[in-house]
Amino acid sequence: MGYPDQRFDVNLSILFTELPLLERPAAAAAAGFTAVELWWPWIETPTPPQAELDALKKALDDAGTQLVGLNFYAGQLPGPDRGALSAPGPESDRFRANIEVAADFAASVGCTALNALYGNRVEGADPQVQDALALENLVLAARAADRIGAILLVETLNKPESPLYPLVSAPAAIEVVDKVNAATGLGNAKFLLDLYHLSMNGEDLSQVIKAYAAKTGHVQIADNPGRGAPGTGSLPLERLLDELKDAGYAGWVGLEYKPGDRPSAESFDWLPASARAAG
């Protein structure tokens, strides 16, 4: 058990950001990793030119890295936004325009997990209207994911850092997951269990794992406080990942932490080099 018994991937939207996007897969590979994940890389557009999509695919292929998770268009992320799918008007339209683009790209690189960030509450918009729109858009996204043999992820964020985001507890995200699965009948909506966000919300992490491991489709980690690498804070991440494995979770664990003041490549000293390549 322990860290060497996990399947880790590197989030290239928070690690290796000192490099241009197309150089990050090779940097992750040089650090010993064979799997990566990404937020939607084109924050300005849900529909980038095909040449840019092709260039990213080539960078992933050339590095020998497998993309295991991809966000749908989520607005300005990093930035003030936390998703687009529940925001009435242009942002929701952008999310819809992105659904098939993201799914097709995921299919082209063999990525089977697509994360749909819910989006912030919008001042002046009725929360019930936002939730109805969210369900409508999540159903469309779940169907697109199913078309390519992928799962749809719904993520809990944390209230201190995302005060306008309504899904700030594990049960809140699970409720959305269940609603999407009930609406589609596909069963491919899953929980994205981020131990950092849940700990920031003060949840009992062991209890969340016991309750929801079976509905979890992806896991992300960072230490708390600080959202740094494992060992920089006080979260018992190694034990918690063992608990997830014991509860039946056998999927990916995304490294979604800030490297701090050092280059990203130097932030992996907590993980033996022999445990970085995904088996």
Backbone as CSV, one residue per row, in Angstrom:
resi,resn,N_x,N_y,N_z,CA_x,CA_y,CA_z,C_x,C_y,C_z
1,MET,0.841,-1.192,0.000,0.000,0.000,0.000,0.882,1.250,0.000
2,GLY,0.258,2.422,0.143,1.019,3.665,0.125,1.094,4.252,-1.274
3,TYR,1.841,5.331,-1.416,1.921,6.041,-2.690,2.332,5.151,-3.870
4,PRO,3.310,4.255,-3.708,3.718,3.445,-4.865,2.619,2.528,-5.398
5,ASP,1.543,2.377,-4.638,0.452,1.483,-5.043,-0.654,2.229,-5.795
6,GLN,-0.444,3.518,-6.096,-1.462,4.333,-6.763,-1.117,4.549,-8.233
7,ARG,-2.131,4.992,-8.997,-1.910,5.397,-10.394,-2.026,6.916,-10.461
8,PHE,-0.888,7.595,-10.530,-0.879,9.053,-10.506,-0.839,9.639,-11.918
9,ASP,-1.477,10.794,-12.061,-1.295,11.606,-13.261,-1.010,13.035,-12.831
10,VAL,-0.379,13.799,-13.717,0.003,15.178,-13.420,-0.961,16.136,-14.108
11,ASN,-1.510,17.072,-13.333,-2.362,18.104,-13.927,-1.478,19.189,-14.528
12,LEU,-1.484,19.269,-15.848,-0.603,20.194,-16.559,-1.153,21.612,-16.625
13,SER,-2.271,21.860,-15.949,-2.796,23.225,-15.868,-2.417,23.914,-14.565
14,ILE,-1.783,23.163,-13.667,-1.331,23.756,-12.401,0.140,23.439,-12.145
15,LEU,0.633,22.341,-12.727,2.046,21.984,-12.674,2.676,22.172,-14.056
16,PHE,3.932,22.533,-14.068,4.685,22.826,-15.303,4.138,24.036,-16.053
17,THR,3.403,24.909,-15.373,2.855,26.088,-16.051,3.935,27.134,-16.335
18,GLU,5.154,26.898,-15.837,6.258,27.777,-16.212,6.679,27.545,-17.670
19,LEU,6.133,26.502,-18.277,6.432,26.161,-19.667,5.221,26.410,-20.560
20,PRO,5.439,26.651,-21.850,4.308,26.713,-22.783,3.545,25.386,-22.780
21,LEU,2.257,25.456,-23.062,1.387,24.270,-23.012,1.984,23.075,-23.752
22,LEU,2.468,23.298,-24.954,2.904,22.173,-25.783,4.207,21.539,-25.304
23,GLU,4.905,22.197,-24.372,6.132,21.618,-23.811,5.871,20.854,-22.512
24,ARG,4.687,20.992,-21.971,4.420,20.388,-20.659,4.342,18.861,-20.690
25,PRO,3.718,18.236,-21.706,3.709,16.765,-21.689,5.118,16.170,-21.652
26,ALA,6.042,16.720,-22.438,7.414,16.202,-22.436,8.077,16.428,-21.077
27,ALA,7.773,17.553,-20.423,8.345,17.823,-19.103,7.830,16.820,-18.078
28,ALA,6.544,16.503,-18.158,5.995,15.490,-17.253,6.642,14.135,-17.501
29,ALA,6.838,13.809,-18.777,7.481,12.543,-19.106,8.923,12.506,-18.595
30,ALA,9.626,13.638,-18.714,11.000,13.705,-18.229,11.073,13.515,-16.718
31,ALA,10.005,13.895,-16.016,9.945,13.707,-14.565,9.526,12.287,-14.188
32,GLY,9.207,11.479,-15.191,8.903,10.079,-14.941,7.449,9.686,-15.054
33,PHE,6.567,10.642,-15.400,5.131,10.358,-15.457,4.698,9.978,-16.875
34,THR,3.718,9.108,-16.956,3.194,8.682,-18.253,1.737,9.067,-18.450
35,ALA,1.126,9.694,-17.434,-0.284,10.092,-17.533,-0.432,11.537,-17.062
36,VAL,-1.320,12.273,-17.751,-1.534,13.690,-17.441,-3.017,14.012,-17.540
37,GLU,-3.402,15.167,-16.982,-4.755,15.682,-17.130,-4.669,17.178,-17.378
38,LEU,-5.778,17.775,-17.825,-5.786,19.194,-18.186,-7.129,19.829,-17.882
39,TRP,-7.091,21.083,-17.397,-8.262,21.931,-17.524,-8.389,22.296,-19.003
40,TRP,-9.543,22.820,-19.422,-9.674,23.230,-20.821,-8.582,24.270,-21.102
41,PRO,-7.652,23.990,-22.011,-6.476,24.860,-22.151,-6.749,26.206,-22.829
42,TRP,-7.843,26.291,-23.575,-8.114,27.507,-24.346,-9.196,28.314,-23.641
43,ILE,-8.786,29.107,-22.640,-9.792,29.752,-21.790,-10.580,30.818,-22.550
44,GLU,-10.041,31.296,-23.666,-10.731,32.345,-24.413,-11.781,31.803,-25.370
45,THR,-11.708,30.516,-25.682,-12.630,29.988,-26.689,-12.989,28.527,-26.421
46,PRO,-14.257,28.174,-26.607,-14.651,26.776,-26.486,-14.364,25.980,-27.756
47,THR,-14.052,26.696,-28.842,-13.884,26.040,-30.138,-12.586,26.504,-30.807
48,PRO,-11.443,26.064,-30.302,-10.165,26.480,-30.888,-9.993,25.916,-32.292
49,PRO,-9.105,26.522,-33.080,-8.834,25.991,-34.414,-8.359,24.537,-34.341
50,GLN,-8.733,23.750,-35.332,-8.342,22.343,-35.343,-6.832,22.178,-35.267
51,ALA,-6.105,23.116,-35.853,-4.634,23.021,-35.829,-4.098,23.050,-34.403
52,GLU,-4.753,23.805,-33.516,-4.298,23.866,-32.126,-4.614,22.566,-31.384
53,LEU,-5.766,22.004,-31.675,-6.109,20.703,-31.099,-5.125,19.636,-31.586
54,ASP,-4.817,19.667,-32.874,-3.885,18.692,-33.442,-2.494,18.840,-32.824
55,ALA,-2.084,20.094,-32.574,-0.757,20.326,-31.997,-0.672,19.764,-30.577
56,LEU,-1.747,19.904,-29.811,-1.749,19.352,-28.455,-1.735,17.824,-28.504
57,LYS,-2.505,17.251,-29.403,-2.486,15.787,-29.552,-1.076,15.303,-29.892
58,LYS,-0.412,16.007,-30.809,0.948,15.616,-31.191,1.905,15.723,-30.011
59,ALA,1.770,16.785,-29.203,2.638,16.953,-28.043,2.449,15.810,-27.045
60,LEU,1.201,15.427,-26.828,0.917,14.306,-25.931,1.482,13.004,-26.489
61,ASP,1.257,12.774,-27.787,1.736,11.543,-28.419,3.256,11.473,-28.430
62,ASP,3.897,12.577,-28.811,5.358,12.598,-28.903,6.007,12.349,-27.548
63,ALA,5.366,12.826,-26.486,5.926,12.639,-25.138,5.635,11.248,-24.579
64,GLY,4.715,10.536,-25.215,4.320,9.238,-24.686,3.451,9.338,-23.455
65,THR,2.729,10.459,-23.344,1.863,10.660,-22.187,0.406,10.425,-22.562
66,GLN,-0.320,9.762,-21.671,-1.742,9.488,-21.863,-2.563,10.555,-21.149
67,LEU,-3.454,11.228,-21.875,-4.380,12.173,-21.248,-5.509,11.373,-20.615
68,VAL,-5.652,11.470,-19.288,-6.653,10.664,-18.586,-7.811,11.494,-18.051
69,GLY,-7.707,12.822,-18.134,-8.793,13.688,-17.685,-8.728,15.019,-18.399
70,LEU,-9.904,15.536,-18.790,-9.983,16.820,-19.486,-11.231,17.551,-19.025
71,ASN,-11.077,18.832,-18.705,-12.242,19.656,-18.387,-12.917,20.125,-19.665
72,PHE,-14.235,20.192,-19.631,-14.944,20.979,-20.629,-14.608,22.457,-20.422
73,TYR,-14.942,23.280,-21.421,-14.786,24.727,-21.294,-15.404,25.187,-19.975
74,ALA,-14.643,26.020,-19.238,-15.089,26.420,-17.896,-14.938,27.914,-17.651
75,GLY,-14.861,28.700,-18.721,-14.675,30.132,-18.546,-13.237,30.459,-18.202
76,GLN,-13.048,31.534,-17.438,-11.708,31.979,-17.050,-11.215,31.135,-15.878
77,LEU,-10.504,30.079,-16.195,-9.975,29.155,-15.189,-8.550,28.779,-15.587
78,PRO,-7.520,29.193,-14.860,-7.597,29.939,-13.606,-8.110,31.362,-13.816
79,GLY,-8.739,31.888,-12.783,-9.372,33.194,-12.862,-10.636,33.201,-12.036
80,PRO,-11.533,34.101,-12.344,-12.719,34.258,-11.495,-13.789,33.191,-11.708
81,ASP,-13.765,32.497,-12.831,-14.855,31.575,-13.163,-14.615,30.192,-12.579
82,ARG,-15.701,29.457,-12.413,-15.631,28.086,-11.905,-16.526,27.175,-12.755
83,GLY,-16.545,27.435,-14.049,-17.412,26.672,-14.930,-18.366,27.589,-15.647
84,ALA,-19.035,27.049,-16.656,-19.909,27.849,-17.512,-21.303,27.271,-17.676
85,LEU,-21.501,26.031,-17.301,-22.710,25.326,-17.733,-23.980,25.763,-17.018
86,SER,-23.859,26.445,-15.873,-25.063,26.897,-15.161,-25.272,28.398,-15.285
87,ALA,-24.456,29.069,-16.106,-24.558,30.523,-16.267,-25.444,30.844,-17.460
88,PRO,-26.633,31.406,-17.232,-27.544,31.694,-18.348,-26.915,32.667,-19.342
89,GLY,-27.235,32.480,-20.613,-26.751,33.418,-21.621,-25.515,32.911,-22.350
90,PRO,-24.597,33.823,-22.691,-23.461,33.473,-23.549,-22.574,32.361,-23.004
91,GLU,-22.343,32.326,-21.685,-21.446,31.307,-21.153,-22.024,29.903,-21.322
92,SER,-23.307,29.754,-21.056,-23.942,28.458,-21.286,-23.853,28.068,-22.760
93,ASP,-24.032,29.045,-23.645,-23.928,28.776,-25.087,-22.515,28.307,-25.439
94,ARG,-21.517,28.936,-24.799,-20.130,28.516,-25.058,-19.895,27.086,-24.574
95,PHE,-20.450,26.770,-23.415,-20.309,25.397,-22.923,-20.902,24.411,-23.923
96,ARG,-22.088,24.714,-24.411,-22.726,23.799,-25.367,-21.916,23.668,-26.651
97,ALA,-21.345,24.800,-27.098,-20.522,24.751,-28.307,-19.282,23.894,-28.107
98,ASN,-18.850,23.787,-26.857,-17.633,23.049,-26.537,-17.856,21.558,-26.379
99,ILE,-19.075,21.137,-26.098,-19.319,19.746,-25.698,-18.752,18.760,-26.712
100,GLU,-19.145,18.889,-27.961,-18.699,17.920,-28.960,-17.221,18.113,-29.297
101,VAL,-16.739,19.366,-29.251,-15.319,19.630,-29.512,-14.454,18.923,-28.472
102,ALA,-14.806,19.089,-27.206,-14.038,18.454,-26.137,-14.146,16.934,-26.215
103,ALA,-15.341,16.443,-26.480,-15.518,14.994,-26.563,-14.725,14.402,-27.725
104,ASP,-14.762,15.076,-28.867,-14.021,14.571,-30.020,-12.515,14.589,-29.766
105,PHE,-12.032,15.662,-29.124,-10.607,15.702,-28.805,-10.246,14.591,-27.826
106,ALA,-11.080,14.424,-26.799,-10.821,13.355,-25.830,-10.752,12.001,-26.533
107,ALA,-11.694,11.768,-27.443,-11.698,10.499,-28.174,-10.422,10.328,-28.990
108,SER,-9.914,11.424,-29.551,-8.738,11.338,-30.420,-7.479,10.950,-29.661
109,VAL,-7.465,11.217,-28.351,-6.273,10.895,-27.547,-6.550,9.788,-26.527
110,GLY,-7.724,9.174,-26.605,-8.040,8.062,-25.709,-8.346,8.455,-24.288
111,CYS,-8.800,9.704,-24.088,-9.154,10.184,-22.754,-10.592,9.786,-22.438
112,THR,-10.814,9.188,-21.276,-12.141,8.645,-20.960,-12.782,9.280,-19.727
113,ALA,-12.350,10.482,-19.362,-12.981,11.203,-18.247,-13.047,12.685,-18.590
114,LEU,-14.260,13.235,-18.576,-14.494,14.642,-18.904,-15.142,15.325,-17.712
115,ASN,-14.511,16.394,-17.223,-14.975,17.090,-16.030,-15.772,18.332,-16.412
116,ALA,-17.000,18.431,-15.891,-17.872,19.570,-16.179,-18.052,20.400,-14.917
117,LEU,-17.269,21.465,-14.782,-17.402,22.339,-13.614,-18.736,23.071,-13.659
118,TYR,-19.416,23.093,-12.522,-20.814,23.518,-12.445,-21.002,24.994,-12.756
119,GLY,-20.086,25.827,-12.278,-20.220,27.275,-12.481,-20.715,27.979,-11.235
120,ASN,-20.392,29.260,-11.133,-20.775,30.076,-9.981,-22.230,30.500,-10.049
121,ARG,-22.776,30.831,-8.896,-24.054,31.516,-8.855,-23.885,32.897,-9.499
122,VAL,-24.864,33.288,-10.294,-24.808,34.561,-11.023,-25.751,35.553,-10.350
123,GLU,-25.227,36.717,-10.025,-26.039,37.746,-9.383,-27.233,38.097,-10.273
124,GLY,-28.423,38.090,-9.672,-29.634,38.424,-10.411,-30.298,37.251,-11.093
125,ALA,-29.638,36.097,-11.098,-30.226,34.894,-11.698,-30.834,34.022,-10.604
126,ASP,-32.002,33.463,-10.882,-32.680,32.582,-9.945,-31.878,31.275,-9.827
127,PRO,-31.466,30.886,-8.620,-30.699,29.645,-8.469,-31.418,28.426,-9.056
128,GLN,-32.759,28.396,-8.961,-33.496,27.261,-9.524,-33.396,27.233,-11.045
129,VAL,-33.391,28.413,-11.650,-33.210,28.496,-13.105,-31.813,28.026,-13.478
130,GLN,-30.822,28.441,-12.693,-29.453,27.995,-12.943,-29.327,26.474,-12.814
131,ASP,-29.971,25.911,-11.797,-29.875,24.461,-11.592,-30.573,23.691,-12.701
132,ALA,-31.681,24.212,-13.194,-32.378,23.560,-14.304,-31.521,23.599,-15.567
133,LEU,-30.895,24.739,-15.815,-29.998,24.871,-16.964,-28.801,23.936,-16.810
134,ALA,-28.274,23.855,-15.600,-27.136,22.976,-15.342,-27.476,21.528,-15.661
135,LEU,-28.634,21.081,-15.202,-29.018,19.693,-15.459,-29.170,19.442,-16.955
136,GLU,-29.782,20.387,-17.652,-29.947,20.273,-19.103,-28.588,20.119,-19.789
137,ASN,-27.644,20.960,-19.403,-26.330,20.926,-20.036,-25.517,19.707,-19.618
138,LEU,-25.661,19.289,-18.368,-24.956,18.092,-17.917,-25.477,16.841,-18.616
139,VAL,-26.752,16.808,-18.896,-27.317,15.678,-19.643,-26.706,15.619,-21.042
140,LEU,-26.604,16.767,-21.695,-25.968,16.813,-23.019,-24.514,16.348,-22.932
141,ALA,-23.813,16.803,-21.898,-22.412,16.428,-21.737,-22.266,14.934,-21.438
142,ALA,-23.160,14.392,-20.629,-23.108,12.960,-20.311,-23.330,12.111,-21.558
143,ARG,-24.228,12.549,-22.403,-24.485,11.807,-23.643,-23.289,11.868,-24.583
144,ALA,-22.653,13.043,-24.652,-21.459,13.168,-25.485,-20.328,12.297,-24.941
145,ALA,-20.174,12.289,-23.621,-19.151,11.435,-23.012,-19.436,9.962,-23.296
146,ASP,-20.695,9.589,-23.171,-21.069,8.194,-23.423,-20.762,7.799,-24.871
147,ARG,-20.970,8.722,-25.787,-20.710,8.460,-27.219,-19.270,8.024,-27.453
148,ILE,-18.332,8.538,-26.645,-16.922,8.182,-26.835,-16.426,7.193,-25.779
149,GLY,-17.361,6.629,-25.015,-16.974,5.652,-23.999,-16.328,6.259,-22.775
150,ALA,-16.728,7.490,-22.448,-16.124,8.208,-21.324,-17.139,8.422,-20.202
151,ILE,-16.613,8.835,-19.041,-17.467,9.221,-17.927,-17.519,10.738,-17.832
152,LEU,-18.579,11.235,-17.216,-18.745,12.664,-16.936,-18.490,12.874,-15.450
153,LEU,-17.632,13.822,-15.125,-17.285,14.094,-13.729,-17.956,15.366,-13.244
154,VAL,-18.423,15.331,-11.987,-18.993,16.499,-11.309,-18.173,16.716,-10.044
155,GLU,-17.646,17.938,-9.888,-16.648,18.192,-8.844,-17.162,19.118,-7.741
156,THR,-16.822,18.758,-6.513,-16.975,19.655,-5.372,-15.749,20.563,-5.285
157,LEU,-15.970,21.869,-5.138,-14.884,22.804,-4.848,-14.988,23.234,-3.387
158,ASN,-14.176,24.202,-2.979,-14.252,24.612,-1.569,-14.751,26.038,-1.427
159,LYS,-15.560,26.243,-0.386,-16.242,27.523,-0.189,-15.290,28.687,0.084
160,PRO,-14.221,28.512,0.877,-13.335,29.660,1.105,-12.743,30.239,-0.181
161,GLU,-12.378,29.382,-1.126,-11.754,29.852,-2.359,-12.749,30.047,-3.500
162,SER,-13.918,29.441,-3.391,-14.934,29.535,-4.446,-16.294,29.830,-3.801
163,PRO,-16.445,31.037,-3.213,-17.633,31.322,-2.407,-18.948,31.354,-3.188
164,LEU,-18.876,31.527,-4.503,-20.100,31.579,-5.311,-20.444,30.237,-5.961
165,TYR,-19.626,29.244,-5.732,-19.837,27.911,-6.328,-20.779,27.129,-5.428
166,PRO,-21.888,26.602,-5.949,-22.879,25.984,-5.060,-22.540,24.564,-4.594
167,LEU,-21.642,23.890,-5.291,-21.331,22.502,-4.912,-20.083,22.502,-4.028
168,VAL,-20.283,22.772,-2.734,-19.170,22.864,-1.797,-19.313,21.840,-0.672
169,SER,-19.858,20.693,-1.013,-19.855,19.533,-0.118,-19.972,18.303,-0.999
170,ALA,-19.483,17.188,-0.487,-19.601,15.941,-1.250,-21.070,15.602,-1.539
171,PRO,-21.985,15.685,-0.547,-23.385,15.353,-0.842,-24.001,16.240,-1.930
172,ALA,-23.597,17.509,-2.001,-24.162,18.395,-3.026,-23.786,17.919,-4.423
173,ALA,-22.542,17.504,-4.600,-22.118,17.002,-5.914,-22.749,15.652,-6.212
174,ILE,-22.848,14.806,-5.211,-23.458,13.485,-5.402,-24.920,13.632,-5.830
175,GLU,-25.615,14.609,-5.262,-27.006,14.849,-5.649,-27.100,15.177,-7.137
176,VAL,-26.165,15.992,-7.640,-26.158,16.325,-9.069,-25.830,15.095,-9.904
177,VAL,-24.840,14.331,-9.478,-24.487,13.082,-10.169,-25.710,12.179,-10.308
178,ASP,-26.443,12.004,-9.214,-27.611,11.130,-9.228,-28.705,11.668,-10.151
179,LYS,-28.882,12.990,-10.165,-29.897,13.594,-11.036,-29.556,13.397,-12.504
180,VAL,-28.281,13.556,-12.839,-27.865,13.369,-14.231,-28.070,11.914,-14.657
181,ASN,-27.660,10.988,-13.808,-27.832,9.571,-14.150,-29.304,9.191,-14.265
182,ALA,-30.143,9.767,-13.414,-31.579,9.491,-13.502,-32.164,10.038,-14.794
183,ALA,-31.657,11.204,-15.226,-32.187,11.835,-16.433,-31.743,11.123,-17.711
184,THR,-30.518,10.599,-17.705,-29.992,9.972,-18.931,-30.191,8.456,-18.971
185,GLY,-30.211,7.829,-17.811,-30.249,6.372,-17.764,-28.932,5.724,-18.146
186,LEU,-27.880,6.537,-18.316,-26.599,6.015,-18.794,-25.695,5.538,-17.654
187,GLY,-25.829,6.169,-16.491,-25.005,5.780,-15.348,-23.543,6.185,-15.452
188,ASN,-23.231,7.100,-16.380,-21.815,7.453,-16.565,-21.417,8.755,-15.895
189,ALA,-22.316,9.369,-15.120,-21.941,10.531,-14.318,-21.325,10.046,-13.009
190,LYS,-20.182,10.616,-12.657,-19.433,10.182,-11.478,-18.953,11.400,-10.687
191,PHE,-18.571,11.148,-9.457,-18.073,12.169,-8.544,-16.574,12.352,-8.737
192,LEU,-16.127,13.599,-8.858,-14.700,13.902,-8.804,-14.379,14.260,-7.358
193,LEU,-13.682,13.368,-6.689,-13.388,13.498,-5.264,-12.010,14.146,-5.114
194,ASP,-12.008,15.418,-4.750,-10.775,16.172,-4.554,-10.542,16.327,-3.051
195,LEU,-9.538,15.653,-2.547,-9.316,15.621,-1.096,-8.959,16.996,-0.544
196,TYR,-8.290,17.814,-1.338,-7.955,19.167,-0.876,-9.224,19.995,-0.695
197,HIS,-10.066,20.044,-1.719,-11.286,20.848,-1.624,-12.169,20.371,-0.467
198,LEU,-12.321,19.056,-0.333,-13.179,18.527,0.729,-12.617,18.862,2.106
199,SER,-11.293,18.818,2.234,-10.694,19.146,3.526,-10.864,20.629,3.849
200,MET,-10.791,21.490,2.823,-11.014,22.925,3.028,-12.444,23.197,3.496
201,ASN,-13.362,22.323,3.119,-14.754,22.463,3.551,-15.001,21.844,4.923
202,GLY,-13.970,21.247,5.507,-14.105,20.676,6.842,-14.838,19.351,6.885
203,GLU,-14.885,18.649,5.743,-15.610,17.373,5.729,-14.763,16.257,6.340
204,ASP,-15.445,15.236,6.832,-14.793,14.039,7.355,-14.382,13.197,6.147
205,LEU,-13.093,13.262,5.796,-12.643,12.648,4.543,-12.812,11.133,4.549
206,SER,-12.526,10.500,5.650,-12.700,9.043,5.717,-14.158,8.661,5.519
207,GLN,-15.066,9.456,6.082,-16.486,9.176,5.935,-16.945,9.393,4.492
208,VAL,-16.451,10.450,3.862,-16.784,10.700,2.455,-16.325,9.527,1.587
209,ILE,-15.118,9.046,1.857,-14.587,7.914,1.084,-15.475,6.688,1.252
210,LYS,-15.843,6.385,2.484,-16.705,5.215,2.726,-18.048,5.364,2.021
211,ALA,-18.606,6.565,2.090,-19.947,6.780,1.557,-19.976,6.807,0.038
212,TYR,-18.923,7.349,-0.601,-19.035,7.691,-2.017,-17.964,7.090,-2.922
213,ALA,-17.111,6.208,-2.412,-16.076,5.616,-3.270,-16.684,4.939,-4.493
214,ALA,-17.837,4.302,-4.311,-18.454,3.571,-5.427,-18.957,4.505,-6.529
215,LYS,-19.205,5.765,-6.187,-19.693,6.724,-7.178,-18.576,7.653,-7.672
216,THR,-17.347,7.369,-7.252,-16.214,8.223,-7.596,-15.579,7.773,-8.902
217,GLY,-15.389,8.738,-9.806,-14.784,8.422,-11.093,-13.367,8.932,-11.239
218,HIS,-12.961,9.855,-10.374,-11.603,10.420,-10.449,-11.291,11.043,-9.089
219,VAL,-10.011,11.043,-8.745,-9.556,11.614,-7.480,-8.461,12.629,-7.781
220,GLN,-8.457,13.731,-7.044,-7.377,14.714,-7.123,-6.876,15.014,-5.715
221,ILE,-5.576,15.343,-5.630,-5.005,15.611,-4.316,-4.114,16.853,-4.335
222,ALA,-4.055,17.492,-3.188,-3.073,18.509,-2.819,-3.109,18.552,-1.304
223,ASP,-2.025,19.015,-0.696,-2.000,19.069,0.760,-2.688,20.338,1.248
224,ASN,-3.024,20.341,2.518,-3.720,21.464,3.137,-3.099,21.698,4.524
225,PRO,-2.739,22.953,4.846,-3.009,24.174,4.082,-1.997,24.401,2.960
226,GLY,-2.367,25.305,2.047,-1.442,25.771,1.035,-1.603,25.207,-0.353
227,ARG,-2.344,24.103,-0.502,-2.524,23.423,-1.782,-1.183,23.048,-2.414
228,GLY,-0.239,22.649,-1.566,1.071,22.250,-2.047,1.173,20.742,-2.239
229,ALA,2.399,20.297,-2.485,2.668,18.876,-2.682,2.411,18.098,-1.400
230,PRO,2.117,16.804,-1.515,1.986,15.978,-0.318,3.207,16.137,0.594
231,GLY,2.935,16.295,1.877,3.997,16.488,2.844,4.261,17.930,3.203
232,THR,3.679,18.859,2.452,3.869,20.279,2.765,2.817,20.793,3.737
233,GLY,1.767,20.005,3.956,0.713,20.379,4.888,0.480,19.259,5.882
234,SER,-0.756,19.145,6.343,-1.038,18.188,7.416,-2.026,17.092,7.029
235,LEU,-2.434,17.030,5.763,-3.377,15.978,5.371,-2.679,14.619,5.307
236,PRO,-3.295,13.571,5.861,-2.713,12.227,5.772,-3.043,11.591,4.414
237,LEU,-2.484,12.154,3.353,-2.898,11.763,2.005,-2.600,10.301,1.694
238,GLU,-1.465,9.819,2.144,-1.127,8.419,1.855,-2.165,7.487,2.476
239,ARG,-2.535,7.758,3.719,-3.550,6.923,4.386,-4.907,7.043,3.687
240,LEU,-5.272,8.252,3.302,-6.578,8.453,2.667,-6.655,7.746,1.311
241,LEU,-5.556,7.763,0.567,-5.549,7.047,-0.712,-5.628,5.538,-0.492
242,ASP,-5.002,5.057,0.567,-5.146,3.640,0.918,-6.602,3.316,1.257
243,GLU,-7.263,4.232,1.976,-8.672,4.015,2.305,-9.532,3.967,1.036
244,LEU,-9.222,4.817,0.088,-9.952,4.791,-1.184,-9.759,3.446,-1.886
245,LYS,-8.536,2.976,-1.919,-8.254,1.688,-2.569,-8.990,0.558,-1.850
246,ASP,-8.954,0.595,-0.523,-9.651,-0.425,0.254,-11.155,-0.380,0.007
247,ALA,-11.683,0.816,-0.294,-13.117,0.973,-0.550,-13.497,0.624,-1.990
248,GLY,-12.490,0.229,-2.787,-12.784,-0.242,-4.140,-12.412,0.705,-5.261
249,TYR,-11.848,1.872,-4.923,-11.468,2.806,-5.988,-10.146,2.366,-6.610
250,ALA,-10.145,2.201,-7.929,-8.943,1.733,-8.626,-8.553,2.668,-9.764
251,GLY,-9.078,3.907,-9.727,-8.840,4.838,-10.821,-7.619,5.714,-10.616
252,TRP,-7.608,6.803,-11.372,-6.470,7.722,-11.365,-6.510,8.666,-10.160
253,VAL,-5.321,9.090,-9.757,-5.170,10.115,-8.731,-4.419,11.275,-9.374
254,GLY,-5.120,12.376,-9.582,-4.517,13.529,-10.233,-3.752,14.390,-9.245
255,LEU,-2.530,14.746,-9.615,-1.718,15.647,-8.798,-2.062,17.070,-9.213
256,GLU,-2.896,17.722,-8.400,-3.399,19.055,-8.727,-2.952,20.019,-7.627
257,TYR,-1.650,20.116,-7.478,-1.119,20.968,-6.423,-0.185,22.026,-7.004
258,LYS,0.063,23.063,-6.186,0.978,24.131,-6.585,2.402,23.740,-6.185
259,PRO,3.358,23.902,-7.097,4.733,23.477,-6.776,5.448,24.401,-5.820
260,GLY,4.858,25.563,-5.536,5.527,26.520,-4.653,6.551,27.343,-5.412
261,ASP,7.627,27.699,-4.741,8.632,28.580,-5.334,9.653,27.843,-6.194
262,ARG,9.549,26.550,-6.262,10.545,25.780,-7.019,9.970,25.344,-8.359
263,PRO,10.817,24.952,-9.298,10.310,24.419,-10.570,9.448,23.181,-10.325
264,SER,8.451,22.988,-11.157,7.543,21.856,-10.969,8.281,20.528,-10.876
265,ALA,9.315,20.357,-11.704,10.037,19.082,-11.741,10.669,18.732,-10.404
266,GLU,10.889,19.745,-9.545,11.503,19.493,-8.243,10.479,19.270,-7.131
267,SER,9.200,19.258,-7.486,8.150,19.146,-6.465,7.662,17.720,-6.254
268,PHE,8.327,16.760,-6.881,7.866,15.367,-6.791,8.744,14.507,-5.884
269,ASP,9.533,15.144,-5.020,10.455,14.360,-4.199,9.742,13.472,-3.190
270,TRP,8.449,13.711,-2.966,7.676,12.874,-2.046,7.319,11.518,-2.672
271,LEU,7.482,11.401,-3.999,7.058,10.195,-4.719,8.267,9.546,-5.377
272,PRO,8.579,8.309,-5.010,9.739,7.641,-5.627,9.627,7.630,-7.153
273,ALA,10.735,7.825,-7.825,10.717,7.867,-9.296,10.124,6.589,-9.874
274,SER,10.335,5.487,-9.182,9.837,4.194,-9.677,8.322,4.086,-9.628
275,ALA,7.669,5.007,-8.880,6.205,4.943,-8.720,5.478,5.957,-9.598
276,ARG,6.204,6.663,-10.459,5.583,7.740,-11.231,4.947,7.257,-12.528
277,ALA,5.556,6.307,-13.187,4.990,5.791,-14.439,3.786,4.926,-14.112
278,ALA,2.676,5.196,-14.798,1.450,4.433,-14.527,1.535,3.054,-15.153
279,GLY,1.298,2.043,-14.333,1.346,0.690,-14.842,0.085,0.297,-15.575
